[in-house]
Amino acid sequence: MMADIAAVFHWPLSEMAALDLADLMMWRGLAIDRWNRMHAPE
């Protein structure tokens, strides 16, 4: 989960450690959406 966020948004562990589980899940969903848009076939 944290790896998905870090890979897309380049956030350090110290930033993500301050988030609660609900926020991590929200940001992971946003990271996956962005990854899919960036790598979608044209």
mmCIF entry with sequence, helices, sheets and N, C-alpha, C, O atoms, coordinates in Angstrom:
data_MODEL
# 
_entry.id   MODEL 
# 
_entity.id                         1 
_entity.type                       polymer 
_entity.pdbx_number_of_molecules   1 
# 
_entity_poly.entity_id                      1 
_entity_poly.type                           'polypeptide(L)' 
_entity_poly.nstd_linkage                   no 
_entity_poly.nstd_monomer                   no 
_entity_poly.pdbx_seq_one_letter_code       MMADIAAVFHWPLSEMAALDLADLMMWRGLAIDRWNRMHAPE 
_entity_poly.pdbx_seq_one_letter_code_can   MMADIAAVFHWPLSEMAALDLADLMMWRGLAIDRWNRMHAPE 
_entity_poly.pdbx_strand_id                 A 
# 
loop_
_entity_poly_seq.entity_id 
_entity_poly_seq.num 
_entity_poly_seq.mon_id 
_entity_poly_seq.hetero 
1 1  MET n 
1 2  MET n 
1 3  ALA n 
1 4  ASP n 
1 5  ILE n 
1 6  ALA n 
1 7  ALA n 
1 8  VAL n 
1 9  PHE n 
1 10 HIS n 
1 11 TRP n 
1 12 PRO n 
1 13 LEU n 
1 14 SER n 
1 15 GLU n 
1 16 MET n 
1 17 ALA n 
1 18 ALA n 
1 19 LEU n 
1 20 ASP n 
1 21 LEU n 
1 22 ALA n 
1 23 ASP n 
1 24 LEU n 
1 25 MET n 
1 26 MET n 
1 27 TRP n 
1 28 ARG n 
1 29 GLY n 
1 30 LEU n 
1 31 ALA n 
1 32 ILE n 
1 33 ASP n 
1 34 ARG n 
1 35 TRP n 
1 36 ASN n 
1 37 ARG n 
1 38 MET n 
1 39 HIS n 
1 40 ALA n 
1 41 PRO n 
1 42 GLU n 
# 
_struct_asym.id          A 
_struct_asym.entity_id   1 
# 
loop_
_struct_conf.conf_type_id 
_struct_conf.id 
_struct_conf.pdbx_PDB_helix_id 
_struct_conf.beg_label_comp_id 
_struct_conf.beg_label_asym_id 
_struct_conf.beg_label_seq_id 
_struct_conf.pdbx_beg_PDB_ins_code 
_struct_conf.end_label_comp_id 
_struct_conf.end_label_asym_id 
_struct_conf.end_label_seq_id 
_struct_conf.pdbx_end_PDB_ins_code 
_struct_conf.beg_auth_comp_id 
_struct_conf.beg_auth_asym_id 
_struct_conf.beg_auth_seq_id 
_struct_conf.end_auth_comp_id 
_struct_conf.end_auth_asym_id 
_struct_conf.end_auth_seq_id 
_struct_conf.pdbx_PDB_helix_class 
_struct_conf.details 
_struct_conf.pdbx_PDB_helix_length 
HELX_P HELX_P1 AA1 MET A 2  ? PHE A 9  ? MET A 2  PHE A 9  1 ? 8  
HELX_P HELX_P2 AA2 LEU A 13 ? ALA A 17 ? LEU A 13 ALA A 17 1 ? 5  
HELX_P HELX_P3 AA3 LEU A 21 ? MET A 38 ? LEU A 21 MET A 38 1 ? 18 
# 
_struct_conf_type.id          HELX_P 
_struct_conf_type.criteria    ? 
_struct_conf_type.reference   ? 
# 
loop_
_atom_site.group_PDB 
_atom_site.id 
_atom_site.type_symbol 
_atom_site.label_atom_id 
_atom_site.label_alt_id 
_atom_site.label_comp_id 
_atom_site.label_asym_id 
_atom_site.label_entity_id 
_atom_site.label_seq_id 
_atom_site.pdbx_PDB_ins_code 
_atom_site.Cartn_x 
_atom_site.Cartn_y 
_atom_site.Cartn_z 
_atom_site.occupancy 
_atom_site.B_iso_or_equiv 
_atom_site.pdbx_formal_charge 
_atom_site.auth_seq_id 
_atom_site.auth_comp_id 
_atom_site.auth_asym_id 
_atom_site.auth_atom_id 
_atom_site.pdbx_PDB_model_num 
ATOM 1   N N  . MET A 1 1  ? 0.836  -1.189 0.000   1.00 0.00 ? 1  MET A N  1 
ATOM 2   C CA . MET A 1 1  ? 0.000  0.000  0.000   1.00 0.00 ? 1  MET A CA 1 
ATOM 3   C C  . MET A 1 1  ? 0.877  1.248  0.000   1.00 0.00 ? 1  MET A C  1 
ATOM 4   O O  . MET A 1 1  ? 0.725  2.110  -0.865  1.00 0.00 ? 1  MET A O  1 
ATOM 5   N N  . MET A 1 2  ? 1.797  1.352  0.965   1.00 0.00 ? 2  MET A N  1 
ATOM 6   C CA . MET A 1 2  ? 2.654  2.532  1.035   1.00 0.00 ? 2  MET A CA 1 
ATOM 7   C C  . MET A 1 2  ? 3.579  2.606  -0.175  1.00 0.00 ? 2  MET A C  1 
ATOM 8   O O  . MET A 1 2  ? 3.922  3.696  -0.634  1.00 0.00 ? 2  MET A O  1 
ATOM 9   N N  . ALA A 1 3  ? 3.980  1.456  -0.687  1.00 0.00 ? 3  ALA A N  1 
ATOM 10  C CA . ALA A 1 3  ? 4.854  1.444  -1.857  1.00 0.00 ? 3  ALA A CA 1 
ATOM 11  C C  . ALA A 1 3  ? 4.150  2.044  -3.070  1.00 0.00 ? 3  ALA A C  1 
ATOM 12  O O  . ALA A 1 3  ? 4.777  2.739  -3.869  1.00 0.00 ? 3  ALA A O  1 
ATOM 13  N N  . ASP A 1 4  ? 2.851  1.782  -3.214  1.00 0.00 ? 4  ASP A N  1 
ATOM 14  C CA . ASP A 1 4  ? 2.090  2.361  -4.328  1.00 0.00 ? 4  ASP A CA 1 
ATOM 15  C C  . ASP A 1 4  ? 2.088  3.886  -4.244  1.00 0.00 ? 4  ASP A C  1 
ATOM 16  O O  . ASP A 1 4  ? 2.284  4.572  -5.247  1.00 0.00 ? 4  ASP A O  1 
ATOM 17  N N  . ILE A 1 5  ? 1.867  4.401  -3.051  1.00 0.00 ? 5  ILE A N  1 
ATOM 18  C CA . ILE A 1 5  ? 1.833  5.852  -2.849  1.00 0.00 ? 5  ILE A CA 1 
ATOM 19  C C  . ILE A 1 5  ? 3.218  6.446  -3.110  1.00 0.00 ? 5  ILE A C  1 
ATOM 20  O O  . ILE A 1 5  ? 3.347  7.453  -3.806  1.00 0.00 ? 5  ILE A O  1 
ATOM 21  N N  . ALA A 1 6  ? 4.250  5.815  -2.546  1.00 0.00 ? 6  ALA A N  1 
ATOM 22  C CA . ALA A 1 6  ? 5.612  6.321  -2.704  1.00 0.00 ? 6  ALA A CA 1 
ATOM 23  C C  . ALA A 1 6  ? 6.059  6.294  -4.161  1.00 0.00 ? 6  ALA A C  1 
ATOM 24  O O  . ALA A 1 6  ? 6.737  7.213  -4.621  1.00 0.00 ? 6  ALA A O  1 
ATOM 25  N N  . ALA A 1 7  ? 5.685  5.251  -4.883  1.00 0.00 ? 7  ALA A N  1 
ATOM 26  C CA . ALA A 1 7  ? 6.108  5.125  -6.277  1.00 0.00 ? 7  ALA A CA 1 
ATOM 27  C C  . ALA A 1 7  ? 5.509  6.201  -7.166  1.00 0.00 ? 7  ALA A C  1 
ATOM 28  O O  . ALA A 1 7  ? 6.164  6.680  -8.092  1.00 0.00 ? 7  ALA A O  1 
ATOM 29  N N  . VAL A 1 8  ? 4.273  6.583  -6.894  1.00 0.00 ? 8  VAL A N  1 
ATOM 30  C CA . VAL A 1 8  ? 3.597  7.559  -7.748  1.00 0.00 ? 8  VAL A CA 1 
ATOM 31  C C  . VAL A 1 8  ? 3.850  8.991  -7.294  1.00 0.00 ? 8  VAL A C  1 
ATOM 32  O O  . VAL A 1 8  ? 4.156  9.860  -8.109  1.00 0.00 ? 8  VAL A O  1 
ATOM 33  N N  . PHE A 1 9  ? 3.722  9.235  -5.991  1.00 0.00 ? 9  PHE A N  1 
ATOM 34  C CA . PHE A 1 9  ? 3.807  10.600 -5.479  1.00 0.00 ? 9  PHE A CA 1 
ATOM 35  C C  . PHE A 1 9  ? 5.175  10.948 -4.907  1.00 0.00 ? 9  PHE A C  1 
ATOM 36  O O  . PHE A 1 9  ? 5.433  12.111 -4.594  1.00 0.00 ? 9  PHE A O  1 
ATOM 37  N N  . HIS A 1 10 ? 6.066  9.949  -4.764  1.00 0.00 ? 10 HIS A N  1 
ATOM 38  C CA . HIS A 1 10 ? 7.422  10.165 -4.241  1.00 0.00 ? 10 HIS A CA 1 
ATOM 39  C C  . HIS A 1 10 ? 7.420  10.717 -2.822  1.00 0.00 ? 10 HIS A C  1 
ATOM 40  O O  . HIS A 1 10 ? 8.252  11.554 -2.474  1.00 0.00 ? 10 HIS A O  1 
ATOM 41  N N  . TRP A 1 11 ? 6.494  10.252 -2.017  1.00 0.00 ? 11 TRP A N  1 
ATOM 42  C CA . TRP A 1 11 ? 6.425  10.678 -0.618  1.00 0.00 ? 11 TRP A CA 1 
ATOM 43  C C  . TRP A 1 11 ? 7.362  9.825  0.218   1.00 0.00 ? 11 TRP A C  1 
ATOM 44  O O  . TRP A 1 11 ? 7.451  8.618  -0.010  1.00 0.00 ? 11 TRP A O  1 
ATOM 45  N N  . PRO A 1 12 ? 8.063  10.413 1.176   1.00 0.00 ? 12 PRO A N  1 
ATOM 46  C CA . PRO A 1 12 ? 8.907  9.623  2.081   1.00 0.00 ? 12 PRO A CA 1 
ATOM 47  C C  . PRO A 1 12 ? 8.049  8.911  3.132   1.00 0.00 ? 12 PRO A C  1 
ATOM 48  O O  . PRO A 1 12 ? 6.904  9.288  3.381   1.00 0.00 ? 12 PRO A O  1 
ATOM 49  N N  . LEU A 1 13 ? 8.621  7.893  3.731   1.00 0.00 ? 13 LEU A N  1 
ATOM 50  C CA . LEU A 1 13 ? 7.929  7.124  4.755   1.00 0.00 ? 13 LEU A CA 1 
ATOM 51  C C  . LEU A 1 13 ? 7.465  8.012  5.905   1.00 0.00 ? 13 LEU A C  1 
ATOM 52  O O  . LEU A 1 13 ? 6.392  7.793  6.467   1.00 0.00 ? 13 LEU A O  1 
ATOM 53  N N  . SER A 1 14 ? 8.266  9.008  6.255   1.00 0.00 ? 14 SER A N  1 
ATOM 54  C CA . SER A 1 14 ? 7.902  9.882  7.375   1.00 0.00 ? 14 SER A CA 1 
ATOM 55  C C  . SER A 1 14 ? 6.585  10.609 7.124   1.00 0.00 ? 14 SER A C  1 
ATOM 56  O O  . SER A 1 14 ? 5.837  10.859 8.069   1.00 0.00 ? 14 SER A O  1 
ATOM 57  N N  . GLU A 1 15 ? 6.286  10.951 5.885   1.00 0.00 ? 15 GLU A N  1 
ATOM 58  C CA . GLU A 1 15 ? 5.017  11.614 5.559   1.00 0.00 ? 15 GLU A CA 1 
ATOM 59  C C  . GLU A 1 15 ? 3.850  10.633 5.642   1.00 0.00 ? 15 GLU A C  1 
ATOM 60  O O  . GLU A 1 15 ? 2.780  10.972 6.148   1.00 0.00 ? 15 GLU A O  1 
ATOM 61  N N  . MET A 1 16 ? 4.061  9.435  5.149   1.00 0.00 ? 16 MET A N  1 
ATOM 62  C CA . MET A 1 16 ? 2.971  8.456  5.136   1.00 0.00 ? 16 MET A CA 1 
ATOM 63  C C  . MET A 1 16 ? 2.703  7.884  6.520   1.00 0.00 ? 16 MET A C  1 
ATOM 64  O O  . MET A 1 16 ? 1.571  7.497  6.812   1.00 0.00 ? 16 MET A O  1 
ATOM 65  N N  . ALA A 1 17 ? 3.711  7.822  7.374   1.00 0.00 ? 17 ALA A N  1 
ATOM 66  C CA . ALA A 1 17 ? 3.539  7.258  8.709   1.00 0.00 ? 17 ALA A CA 1 
ATOM 67  C C  . ALA A 1 17 ? 2.568  8.084  9.553   1.00 0.00 ? 17 ALA A C  1 
ATOM 68  O O  . ALA A 1 17 ? 1.968  7.565  10.494  1.00 0.00 ? 17 ALA A O  1 
ATOM 69  N N  . ALA A 1 18 ? 2.414  9.357  9.221   1.00 0.00 ? 18 ALA A N  1 
ATOM 70  C CA . ALA A 1 18 ? 1.524  10.226 9.977   1.00 0.00 ? 18 ALA A CA 1 
ATOM 71  C C  . ALA A 1 18 ? 0.051  10.042 9.587   1.00 0.00 ? 18 ALA A C  1 
ATOM 72  O O  . ALA A 1 18 ? -0.836 10.556 10.269  1.00 0.00 ? 18 ALA A O  1 
ATOM 73  N N  . LEU A 1 19 ? -0.212 9.326  8.513   1.00 0.00 ? 19 LEU A N  1 
ATOM 74  C CA . LEU A 1 19 ? -1.585 9.141  8.034   1.00 0.00 ? 19 LEU A CA 1 
ATOM 75  C C  . LEU A 1 19 ? -2.243 7.954  8.709   1.00 0.00 ? 19 LEU A C  1 
ATOM 76  O O  . LEU A 1 19 ? -1.582 6.966  9.029   1.00 0.00 ? 19 LEU A O  1 
ATOM 77  N N  . ASP A 1 20 ? -3.552 8.053  8.927   1.00 0.00 ? 20 ASP A N  1 
ATOM 78  C CA . ASP A 1 20 ? -4.266 6.895  9.449   1.00 0.00 ? 20 ASP A CA 1 
ATOM 79  C C  . ASP A 1 20 ? -4.632 5.969  8.284   1.00 0.00 ? 20 ASP A C  1 
ATOM 80  O O  . ASP A 1 20 ? -4.444 6.311  7.117   1.00 0.00 ? 20 ASP A O  1 
ATOM 81  N N  . LEU A 1 21 ? -5.151 4.811  8.624   1.00 0.00 ? 21 LEU A N  1 
ATOM 82  C CA . LEU A 1 21 ? -5.416 3.790  7.602   1.00 0.00 ? 21 LEU A CA 1 
ATOM 83  C C  . LEU A 1 21 ? -6.391 4.279  6.537   1.00 0.00 ? 21 LEU A C  1 
ATOM 84  O O  . LEU A 1 21 ? -6.195 4.004  5.353   1.00 0.00 ? 21 LEU A O  1 
ATOM 85  N N  . ALA A 1 22 ? -7.429 4.993  6.931   1.00 0.00 ? 22 ALA A N  1 
ATOM 86  C CA . ALA A 1 22 ? -8.411 5.490  5.954   1.00 0.00 ? 22 ALA A CA 1 
ATOM 87  C C  . ALA A 1 22 ? -7.751 6.445  4.967   1.00 0.00 ? 22 ALA A C  1 
ATOM 88  O O  . ALA A 1 22 ? -8.023 6.383  3.768   1.00 0.00 ? 22 ALA A O  1 
ATOM 89  N N  . ASP A 1 23 ? -6.888 7.326  5.461   1.00 0.00 ? 23 ASP A N  1 
ATOM 90  C CA . ASP A 1 23 ? -6.190 8.253  4.567   1.00 0.00 ? 23 ASP A CA 1 
ATOM 91  C C  . ASP A 1 23 ? -5.226 7.507  3.644   1.00 0.00 ? 23 ASP A C  1 
ATOM 92  O O  . ASP A 1 23 ? -5.124 7.828  2.460   1.00 0.00 ? 23 ASP A O  1 
ATOM 93  N N  . LEU A 1 24 ? -4.522 6.513  4.186   1.00 0.00 ? 24 LEU A N  1 
ATOM 94  C CA . LEU A 1 24 ? -3.626 5.725  3.342   1.00 0.00 ? 24 LEU A CA 1 
ATOM 95  C C  . LEU A 1 24 ? -4.388 5.039  2.219   1.00 0.00 ? 24 LEU A C  1 
ATOM 96  O O  . LEU A 1 24 ? -3.934 5.018  1.075   1.00 0.00 ? 24 LEU A O  1 
ATOM 97  N N  . MET A 1 25 ? -5.547 4.478  2.547   1.00 0.00 ? 25 MET A N  1 
ATOM 98  C CA . MET A 1 25 ? -6.347 3.804  1.521   1.00 0.00 ? 25 MET A CA 1 
ATOM 99  C C  . MET A 1 25 ? -6.835 4.793  0.464   1.00 0.00 ? 25 MET A C  1 
ATOM 100 O O  . MET A 1 25 ? -6.855 4.475  -0.725  1.00 0.00 ? 25 MET A O  1 
ATOM 101 N N  . MET A 1 26 ? -7.228 5.994  0.900   1.00 0.00 ? 26 MET A N  1 
ATOM 102 C CA . MET A 1 26 ? -7.668 7.015  -0.052  1.00 0.00 ? 26 MET A CA 1 
ATOM 103 C C  . MET A 1 26 ? -6.528 7.396  -0.992  1.00 0.00 ? 26 MET A C  1 
ATOM 104 O O  . MET A 1 26 ? -6.707 7.436  -2.209  1.00 0.00 ? 26 MET A O  1 
ATOM 105 N N  . TRP A 1 27 ? -5.350 7.678  -0.420  1.00 0.00 ? 27 TRP A N  1 
ATOM 106 C CA . TRP A 1 27 ? -4.203 8.077  -1.237  1.00 0.00 ? 27 TRP A CA 1 
ATOM 107 C C  . TRP A 1 27 ? -3.731 6.944  -2.131  1.00 0.00 ? 27 TRP A C  1 
ATOM 108 O O  . TRP A 1 27 ? -3.254 7.193  -3.238  1.00 0.00 ? 27 TRP A O  1 
ATOM 109 N N  . ARG A 1 28 ? -3.855 5.697  -1.672  1.00 0.00 ? 28 ARG A N  1 
ATOM 110 C CA . ARG A 1 28 ? -3.484 4.563  -2.521  1.00 0.00 ? 28 ARG A CA 1 
ATOM 111 C C  . ARG A 1 28 ? -4.413 4.492  -3.733  1.00 0.00 ? 28 ARG A C  1 
ATOM 112 O O  . ARG A 1 28 ? -3.965 4.246  -4.853  1.00 0.00 ? 28 ARG A O  1 
ATOM 113 N N  . GLY A 1 29 ? -5.700 4.707  -3.502  1.00 0.00 ? 29 GLY A N  1 
ATOM 114 C CA . GLY A 1 29 ? -6.646 4.715  -4.624  1.00 0.00 ? 29 GLY A CA 1 
ATOM 115 C C  . GLY A 1 29 ? -6.317 5.810  -5.621  1.00 0.00 ? 29 GLY A C  1 
ATOM 116 O O  . GLY A 1 29 ? -6.383 5.593  -6.831  1.00 0.00 ? 29 GLY A O  1 
ATOM 117 N N  . LEU A 1 30 ? -5.963 6.990  -5.120  1.00 0.00 ? 30 LEU A N  1 
ATOM 118 C CA . LEU A 1 30 ? -5.578 8.095  -6.012  1.00 0.00 ? 30 LEU A CA 1 
ATOM 119 C C  . LEU A 1 30 ? -4.298 7.765  -6.766  1.00 0.00 ? 30 LEU A C  1 
ATOM 120 O O  . LEU A 1 30 ? -4.169 8.098  -7.944  1.00 0.00 ? 30 LEU A O  1 
ATOM 121 N N  . ALA A 1 31 ? -3.356 7.117  -6.101  1.00 0.00 ? 31 ALA A N  1 
ATOM 122 C CA . ALA A 1 31 ? -2.105 6.737  -6.756  1.00 0.00 ? 31 ALA A CA 1 
ATOM 123 C C  . ALA A 1 31 ? -2.358 5.724  -7.871  1.00 0.00 ? 31 ALA A C  1 
ATOM 124 O O  . ALA A 1 31 ? -1.781 5.823  -8.954  1.00 0.00 ? 31 ALA A O  1 
ATOM 125 N N  . ILE A 1 32 ? -3.216 4.762  -7.598  1.00 0.00 ? 32 ILE A N  1 
ATOM 126 C CA . ILE A 1 32 ? -3.538 3.759  -8.623  1.00 0.00 ? 32 ILE A CA 1 
ATOM 127 C C  . ILE A 1 32 ? -4.241 4.411  -9.804  1.00 0.00 ? 32 ILE A C  1 
ATOM 128 O O  . ILE A 1 32 ? -3.930 4.103  -10.955 1.00 0.00 ? 32 ILE A O  1 
ATOM 129 N N  . ASP A 1 33 ? -5.183 5.305  -9.536  1.00 0.00 ? 33 ASP A N  1 
ATOM 130 C CA . ASP A 1 33 ? -5.870 6.011  -10.623 1.00 0.00 ? 33 ASP A CA 1 
ATOM 131 C C  . ASP A 1 33 ? -4.879 6.795  -11.478 1.00 0.00 ? 33 ASP A C  1 
ATOM 132 O O  . ASP A 1 33 ? -4.943 6.756  -12.707 1.00 0.00 ? 33 ASP A O  1 
ATOM 133 N N  . ARG A 1 34 ? -3.963 7.507  -10.823 1.00 0.00 ? 34 ARG A N  1 
ATOM 134 C CA . ARG A 1 34 ? -2.982 8.294  -11.572 1.00 0.00 ? 34 ARG A CA 1 
ATOM 135 C C  . ARG A 1 34 ? -2.069 7.387  -12.381 1.00 0.00 ? 34 ARG A C  1 
ATOM 136 O O  . ARG A 1 34 ? -1.788 7.672  -13.546 1.00 0.00 ? 34 ARG A O  1 
ATOM 137 N N  . TRP A 1 35 ? -1.600 6.297  -11.778 1.00 0.00 ? 35 TRP A N  1 
ATOM 138 C CA . TRP A 1 35 ? -0.740 5.349  -12.486 1.00 0.00 ? 35 TRP A CA 1 
ATOM 139 C C  . TRP A 1 35 ? -1.444 4.820  -13.743 1.00 0.00 ? 35 TRP A C  1 
ATOM 140 O O  . TRP A 1 35 ? -0.851 4.756  -14.820 1.00 0.00 ? 35 TRP A O  1 
ATOM 141 N N  . ASN A 1 36 ? -2.709 4.446  -13.587 1.00 0.00 ? 36 ASN A N  1 
ATOM 142 C CA . ASN A 1 36 ? -3.460 3.908  -14.720 1.00 0.00 ? 36 ASN A CA 1 
ATOM 143 C C  . ASN A 1 36 ? -3.641 4.954  -15.816 1.00 0.00 ? 36 ASN A C  1 
ATOM 144 O O  . ASN A 1 36 ? -3.549 4.624  -16.998 1.00 0.00 ? 36 ASN A O  1 
ATOM 145 N N  . ARG A 1 37 ? -3.894 6.196  -15.450 1.00 0.00 ? 37 ARG A N  1 
ATOM 146 C CA . ARG A 1 37 ? -4.026 7.259  -16.459 1.00 0.00 ? 37 ARG A CA 1 
ATOM 147 C C  . ARG A 1 37 ? -2.696 7.516  -17.162 1.00 0.00 ? 37 ARG A C  1 
ATOM 148 O O  . ARG A 1 37 ? -2.668 7.743  -18.371 1.00 0.00 ? 37 ARG A O  1 
ATOM 149 N N  . MET A 1 38 ? -1.592 7.481  -16.410 1.00 0.00 ? 38 MET A N  1 
ATOM 150 C CA . MET A 1 38 ? -0.280 7.747  -16.989 1.00 0.00 ? 38 MET A CA 1 
ATOM 151 C C  . MET A 1 38 ? 0.161  6.625  -17.935 1.00 0.00 ? 38 MET A C  1 
ATOM 152 O O  . MET A 1 38 ? 0.915  6.871  -18.877 1.00 0.00 ? 38 MET A O  1 
ATOM 153 N N  . HIS A 1 39 ? -0.301 5.411  -17.692 1.00 0.00 ? 39 HIS A N  1 
ATOM 154 C CA . HIS A 1 39 ? 0.160  4.256  -18.449 1.00 0.00 ? 39 HIS A CA 1 
ATOM 155 C C  . HIS A 1 39 ? -0.943 3.641  -19.315 1.00 0.00 ? 39 HIS A C  1 
ATOM 156 O O  . HIS A 1 39 ? -0.828 2.495  -19.749 1.00 0.00 ? 39 HIS A O  1 
ATOM 157 N N  . ALA A 1 40 ? -1.988 4.389  -19.559 1.00 0.00 ? 40 ALA A N  1 
ATOM 158 C CA . ALA A 1 40 ? -3.084 3.872  -20.390 1.00 0.00 ? 40 ALA A CA 1 
ATOM 159 C C  . ALA A 1 40 ? -2.663 3.890  -21.859 1.00 0.00 ? 40 ALA A C  1 
ATOM 160 O O  . ALA A 1 40 ? -1.997 4.819  -22.315 1.00 0.00 ? 40 ALA A O  1 
ATOM 161 N N  . PRO A 1 41 ? -3.057 2.868  -22.576 1.00 0.00 ? 41 PRO A N  1 
ATOM 162 C CA . PRO A 1 41 ? -2.779 2.876  -24.031 1.00 0.00 ? 41 PRO A CA 1 
ATOM 163 C C  . PRO A 1 41 ? -3.572 3.988  -24.708 1.00 0.00 ? 41 PRO A C  1 
ATOM 164 O O  . PRO A 1 41 ? -4.695 4.304  -24.315 1.00 0.00 ? 41 PRO A O  1 
ATOM 165 N N  . GLU A 1 42 ? -2.980 4.550  -25.697 1.00 0.00 ? 42 GLU A N  1 
ATOM 166 C CA . GLU A 1 42 ? -3.656 5.673  -26.386 1.00 0.00 ? 42 GLU A CA 1 
ATOM 167 C C  . GLU A 1 42 ? -4.394 5.230  -27.607 1.00 0.00 ? 42 GLU A C  1 
ATOM 168 O O  . GLU A 1 42 ? -5.008 6.051  -28.289 1.00 0.00 ? 42 GLU A O  1 
# 
